[in-house]
Amino acid sequence: MLIDVEQLTYRYPTGAPVLGGLDFGIAEGEIFGFLGPNGSGKTTTQKLLARLLHGYGGRVRVFDRELAEQTSRYYEQIGVCFEFPNLYERLSAEENLSFYGHFFEDGTDAPAELLERLDLPRNDRRPVGQYSKGMKMRVVLARSLLNRPRLWFLDEPTAGQDPPHAVAIRELIRERARQGTTVFLTTHDMSVAESLCDRVAFLADGGLATVDTPRNLRLAHRRRAVRVELREGDSLVAREFALDREDEKRAFLELVRDGPVETIHTLEPTLEDVFLRVTGQRLDAP
């Protein structure tokens, strides 16, 4: 495992415990989704793993070394993109990336190429303070890739993006994972989690409720039933059939064979439905 966490605990100096003993591992090249409502501890976990917070309890190993024993070389191997843009707003996008690039000893990718990859203009002399929030977030995303990180921390990576740019960002994340980058992702957008993540962890009240693939979670909580929409005169009527009952299964097959069926859908839960069933909580809006 690239990340191996055992009984991770954390308490802010002036507050109650935030994390109550987390156990999980993340393989190299995996896209791992960390999902939970506000205040559940997901941002705290991400900040601990990025070494922005210290003083945790338990055992955490990253790159085969205890996290607390990592040196400054650790930052050569990670990239961090959190939800809110933190840029030098009087500098251009390329100047921002060039400035941050000087902190890395091992060299970086070309800022102009990263900006172009994220559909940002090259040779744009405007200060980023004049950019929209979506553009600023793509600059931050580009900055997090400067050092070609082995471990990439992403918090709401598609927030503030229009649909074409959100699709492009998701494809960039998949591309980097295929190249071996490990992605630790937090999001409120279950469609992002379901389409991107190899596995997801459900976090609630400082503990992990479950860790599994999105597909396995949906199948484990599915109803073996179908919903059929058909025409009856001028009306569209919906009927449901439980496939575990032989009489309803026969009725469904007869309807499909003889009836004016317009649509058929299996009644699988969404990932958000599963989260609610497992944790008893809803995800907050971003």
N, C-alpha and C positions, 0 to 999 in steps of 0.2 A: 504494500500500500504506500502511495505517496504521502498520504496523511493518515495517521493512526491516532485516534482520540479515545482515551479511557477515563471515565469518571471525571469529566471536565466540570469544574465548579468555578463560580465567580460571584463575588459580592462587591458592589460599589462601597466605598468607605462610609458613606452616609446613609446607606439604604439596606433593604432586605436582599437576600440572595437572588441573583438573576438567573443563574444556571445551577441546576440541581443534580448534576452528575450525568453528563452526556457520553454515550459510547457510539462511535461510528468510524468508518474508514472510507477513504476515497482512493480509487486506483488511478494510476497514471493514464492520462488521456480521457478520463471520465468527465462528463458534465453532470454535476451533482447539484440538485436543487434543494434549498433550505427554505421551507415554507412555514410561515406562522403569522399570527396577527401582530399588530403593533404591541410592543412591550413584552413579547414572548421570549426575547433573548437572541433572536437571529442576528441582529446587527452587532450585538456584543460578541457573539461567537466569531463573526467575521473579523471584527477588529482585533480580537485576541489572536486569531491565526495570522493576521497581517502584521502582528506585533505593534499595533497602535495602542493596545492596552496590555498591562502586565499584572502579575500577581494572581494568577489563576491557581486553582487546585487540580489535582489529578495528573494524568500523564498525556502529553501531546508530542508526537514525533512527526516531523516534516522533513522530507529529503533524508530519511534515515538518521535524523539527529533530533535530540530533545529541543523543543522550541525555545525554552529558556536559555539554552546554550548556543543558540545561533548567533553568529557575528554579523557585522554589517554586510557581509557577502550575501546574506539572505535576501536583501533588497535588490540584489542584482538578478534574482531569479523569480521575483514575483511582480505582478502588475495589479494595480488597484483602481477600480472605477466605481465610485460611490454615486448615489442618486443625485446629489446637488453639485452643480459645477463650481469648482474652486480654481479659477484661472486669474492670471494677471490681466485685468480687463483693459488696460491701456496698451497692451502689446497685441500684435497680430497673432493669429493662430500658429503660424510657422515660428514666430519668435518665442511663443510660449513653449512649443515643443523643443526648440533648440536650447532654450534655457534649461529645461529639465534634463535634457540629454547630457548636459555636462556633469550630472551627478553620477553617471554610470562609468565604471572603469572599463567594462568589456565592449564598449561601443554600442551603437544603436542603429536602428533602421532609419532611412532617410525621412525626415519629417514631411516633406512635400509628397512623398509616395503614400505615406499613411493617411494624410489628409485627403488625397485623391481617392484612396480606397474607400473612404467614408463619405464620399460625395461632397467634399468641401473644396472650395476653389483654391488652386495653387496661385502663389504670388499675390495673394490678397493682402493689401497693406492696411485694411480696416482694422481697428482694434476690436478684439472679441467682445468688448462691451456693447458693440452695436449688433451682435449676432442675436438671433432668436434663441430661446432656451434649448430647442432641439439641436441647433447647430453647436451651441456651447457644449452640450452633452456629447456630441460626436467628436469634438476636440478633446474632451476629457478621455473618451474611449481611445482615441488615437494615442494620446499621451501614455495611457496604461499599457500600450503595446510597443512603446519605443524600444525597450530592452529585450524584446522577444521572450517574454516570461514563460517559465515552465509551469507556473501556477498563477491563475488569473482570477482575481476576486471581482465579481460583478454584482452591483446592487441596482435593481430595476433598469437593466441595460436598454430597454426600449421605451422608457418613460419619456413623454414629450415628443415622440417621433410620429410622423405621418405614416400611413400604412406602407408605402414603398420603402421608406428608410427602415422601418421596423423589420420588414422582411429581409432587407439587406444585412442588417445587424445580426439577425438570427443565423443567416447563412455564413457570415463571418465567424460567428462563434463555433458553428459546426466545422468550418474549415480549419480553424485553429486546433480544435479537439482532434480532428483526423490527423493533424500533424504532430500530435502528442502532447499538446497543452492540456493541463488539468484545469477545469473550470468549476469554481465554487460560486453558485449563483443564488441570490435571494430575489424574490419577486412576489407581487400580489397577483400578477396576471397568470391565471392557471393555464390559459392557452399557450403562453410562452413556456411554462414549466412542462406541460404535456408534450409539446412539439419538440422541445430541445433536450430535456434531461434524460440521461440513462437511468438514474434513480433519483428519488426525492425523499426527503426526510420531513415529517410533520412535527413541528415544534409547538408545544403548548405549555404555558405555565412553567417555563424553564426546564422542561423535560422532553424527551423524544417519544412521541406516541407510536411511530412506526417508521421504517425505512424500507423501501421497495421500489420496483419499477412502476411507472404510471400504469402500464398495461396490467400488471399483476394486481395492483390495488383496485383498479376498476373491475376486473374480473372477479375478484374476491367479494365485491359488494354488489354485484349485478343481480338483477332479477331475470330469471329465465322466462322472458315474455317478449312479445312483439306487439307493436301498435300498428294498426292498419287503418288507412283513410280510404273511404270509398264513397261513390256517388249513390244517393238515394233520391231520385227525382232531381230537383234543383239544389239539394242540400249536400254538403260534405259532412259525412259522419265518421267518427273515429271509434274503433273497437279495439280492445286489448285481449290477448290470449295468453294464458299461462302455459308454457310449453312442458311443464312438469305434470300436467293433467292430460290424460289420454283423450277425454272428451273434447277439451278445448283445442288440443293439437289437431284432432280430426276436423273440428269446425273451421279451424284456420286453413287447413289444406283444401277443404271444400270451397271456402271463400276465395282463396287464391286461384283455384281452378275455374270457378264459375262466376265470380262476382266482378263488378266494375271497380277494381282496385286502382287507386291512384298512387299511393305511397305505402311502403312498409319500412318500419324502423324497429331495430332491437332496442330494448329499454335498459341500456347500460348507463350507469351513473357517470356524471362528469367528475373530474378530479376534485373540483370544489365540493360536490356532493359527498365524495368519499371523505374529504377533510372534515366536513361537518359531522359525519357519522362517527369518525374515529375519535375526534377531539371534543365534540360537542360545542365547537366554537366556529364562528364565521371569520373568514379573512376580511380585514378592513380594506376599504378602498384606498388606493395609493394616493 
